[in-house]
């Protein structure tokens, strides 16, 4: 059974997020002041509501405490987003994720009580720049002070086993998952697993070590 989400603000970001969360089996409520946007979503989510969430009465009627996460996608109407965030906190929202379009907005939203603030365009740009710079590192995500990355095995590791490489002890990097070159399936991984150039591996550990180990030969 999925979680329950309320998405307040149906721009491009909010609409796509609602679609994706619903497709994954979650319960999704969407809310926007634009009737046209709401009509477009009625058959795609559990509930679609026309309301002005900068109004405290509208927030009360939504019963925000019942949702696992509230997502505020109204960054183009920042004053309304500030008001909505304040009302959500007052009504006991469990977790609030807010969308920002600048670092200044991000700082303000955190100060007003957002649990998480995202800048989608900036995040995508940063991820793309890393992928273009480090072609052997397909994705790199920060997680509680460490890094999870999808990497391609380079020739310097080809033919060697994980036991021989001893990545954890020597580099503070742990191998989690492995897909052999040309395969879409993960294979069991252990000390005797032998790597070949082009294999794709999910690793966890020091960001600096991952970049140094798996950048192009």
C-alpha positions in Angstrom: 0.0 0.0 0.0 1.3 3.4 -1.0 1.6 6.6 1.0 -0.7 9.6 0.9 0.4 12.9 -0.7 -1.2 16.3 -1.2 0.2 18.4 -4.0 -0.7 22.1 -3.8 -0.1 23.9 -7.0 -0.4 22.2 -10.4 2.2 23.7 -12.7 4.3 21.5 -14.9 6.2 20.1 -11.9 3.2 19.5 -9.7 1.2 17.8 -12.5 4.0 15.5 -13.4 4.7 14.6 -9.8 1.0 13.8 -9.2 0.9 11.6 -12.2 4.0 9.7 -11.2 3.0 9.2 -7.6 -0.4 8.0 -8.5 1.0 5.6 -11.1 3.2 4.1 -8.4 0.2 3.2 -6.3 0.1 6.2 -3.9 -3.0 8.1 -2.8 -2.7 11.6 -4.2 -4.8 14.7 -3.7 -4.2 17.7 -5.9 -5.2 21.2 -5.2 -5.1 24.4 -7.4 -7.0 27.6 -7.8 -7.4 27.0 -11.6 -10.5 24.9 -12.4 -9.0 23.8 -15.8 -6.0 22.3 -14.2 -8.1 20.5 -11.7 -10.5 19.1 -14.3 -7.5 17.7 -16.2 -6.4 15.7 -13.1 -9.8 14.4 -11.8 -9.4 11.0 -13.5 -5.7 10.6 -12.6 -5.7 11.0 -8.8 -7.7 10.1 -5.8 -9.1 13.6 -5.2 -8.8 16.9 -7.0 -9.9 20.1 -5.3 -10.3 23.7 -6.4 -9.1 26.0 -3.6 -6.9 28.9 -2.8 -4.4 27.4 -0.3 -3.1 30.8 0.8 -6.5 31.0 2.6 -6.3 29.4 6.1 -9.9 28.0 5.8 -8.9 26.1 2.7 -6.0 24.5 4.5 -8.3 23.5 7.3 -10.8 21.9 5.0 -8.1 19.8 3.3 -7.4 18.1 6.6 -3.6 18.2 6.0 -2.7 16.1 9.1 -3.9 12.9 7.3 -1.2 13.2 4.6 2.2 11.7 4.9 3.7 14.5 2.8 2.5 17.8 1.5 4.3 19.2 -1.6 4.1 22.9 -2.3 4.6 23.5 -6.0 3.6 27.2 -6.1 7.1 28.8 -6.5 5.9 31.2 -9.2 3.5 32.7 -6.6 5.9 33.0 -3.8 3.8 35.1 -1.4 1.0 32.6 -1.7 3.5 29.8 -1.0 4.7 31.5 2.2 1.1 31.9 3.4 0.3 28.3 2.6 3.4 27.0 4.3 2.5 29.0 7.5 -1.0 27.6 7.5 0.2 24.1 6.9 2.5 24.3 9.9 -0.3 25.7 12.1 -2.6 22.8 11.0 -0.1 20.1 11.9 1.2 18.9 8.6 3.6 16.0 9.1 6.1 16.8 6.4 6.3 19.7 3.9 8.4 19.7 0.8 8.5 23.1 -1.0 9.6 24.0 -4.5 11.8 27.1 -4.9 13.2 28.9 -7.9 16.2 30.6 -6.2 18.6 30.2 -3.2 16.8 33.2 -1.5 13.5 31.4 -1.7 15.0 28.2 -0.4 16.4 30.0 2.7 13.1 31.7 3.4 11.1 28.4 3.1 13.5 26.6 5.4 13.2 29.4 7.9 9.4 29.3 7.8 9.4 25.6 8.6 9.7 23.6 5.3 11.2 20.1 6.0 12.8 20.0 2.6 13.2 22.5 -0.3 13.9 21.5 -3.8 15.0 23.5 -6.9 14.2 21.1 -9.8 15.8 23.1 -12.6 19.0 23.6 -10.6 19.1 20.0 -9.4 18.7 18.7 -13.0 21.3 21.1 -14.3 23.8 20.0 -11.6 23.2 16.3 -12.3 23.6 16.8 -16.0 26.8 18.7 -15.6 28.2 15.9 -13.4 27.2 13.3 -16.0 28.8 15.2 -18.8 32.0 15.8 -16.9 32.3 12.3 -15.5 31.0 10.1 -18.3 31.6 6.9 -16.2 29.4 8.1 -13.4 25.8 8.0 -14.5 24.2 9.4 -11.4 25.4 10.6 -8.0 23.2 11.3 -5.1 24.0 12.7 -1.7 22.6 10.7 1.3 23.2 11.7 4.9 26.8 12.8 4.4 27.7 9.9 2.0 27.1 9.4 -1.7 25.3 6.7 -3.7 26.4 6.6 -7.4 25.8 4.5 -10.5 29.2 3.9 -12.1 30.8 2.1 -15.0 33.8 -0.1 -14.3 36.9 1.2 -15.9 39.8 -0.8 -17.4 41.9 -0.4 -14.3 39.5 -2.6 -12.4 38.7 -5.1 -15.2 39.5 -8.7 -14.4 39.8 -8.1 -10.7 37.6 -9.4 -8.0 36.0 -7.3 -5.3 38.2 -9.1 -2.7 41.3 -8.1 -4.6 40.2 -4.5 -4.9 39.1 -4.3 -1.3 37.2 -1.0 -2.1 35.8 -0.6 1.3 39.0 -0.8 3.3 41.2 1.0 0.8 38.9 3.7 -0.5 35.8 3.8 1.8 33.6 2.7 -1.0 31.1 -0.2 -0.8 29.8 -2.1 -3.9 26.1 -2.7 -3.5 24.7 -3.9 -6.9 26.2 -5.0 -10.2 24.9 -5.4 -13.7 27.1 -7.1 -16.2 27.9 -5.2 -19.4 25.0 -5.4 -21.8 22.6 -6.9 -19.3 19.6 -5.3 -17.7 19.6 -7.7 -14.7 21.4 -7.4 -11.5 23.6 -10.3 -10.5 24.6 -11.6 -7.0 27.6 -9.7 -5.7 30.3 -10.9 -3.2 34.0 -11.0 -2.6 34.6 -13.4 -5.5 32.7 -11.2 -8.0 35.0 -10.4 -10.9 34.5 -7.1 -12.6 34.9 -6.4 -16.3 35.2 -3.1 -18.2 31.8 -1.7 -18.9 30.0 -3.4 -16.0 27.6 -1.1 -14.2 27.8 -0.9 -10.5 26.0 0.9 -7.7 28.4 2.1 -5.0 28.1 3.9 -1.7 30.7 5.8 0.2 32.9 8.9 0.0 32.0 11.3 -2.8 35.6 12.2 -3.5 36.7 8.6 -3.6 33.9 7.5 -6.0 34.8 10.4 -8.4 38.5 9.6 -8.3 38.1 5.9 -8.7 35.5 5.9 -11.5 36.3 8.9 -13.6 37.6 8.1 -17.1 40.9 6.3 -17.4 
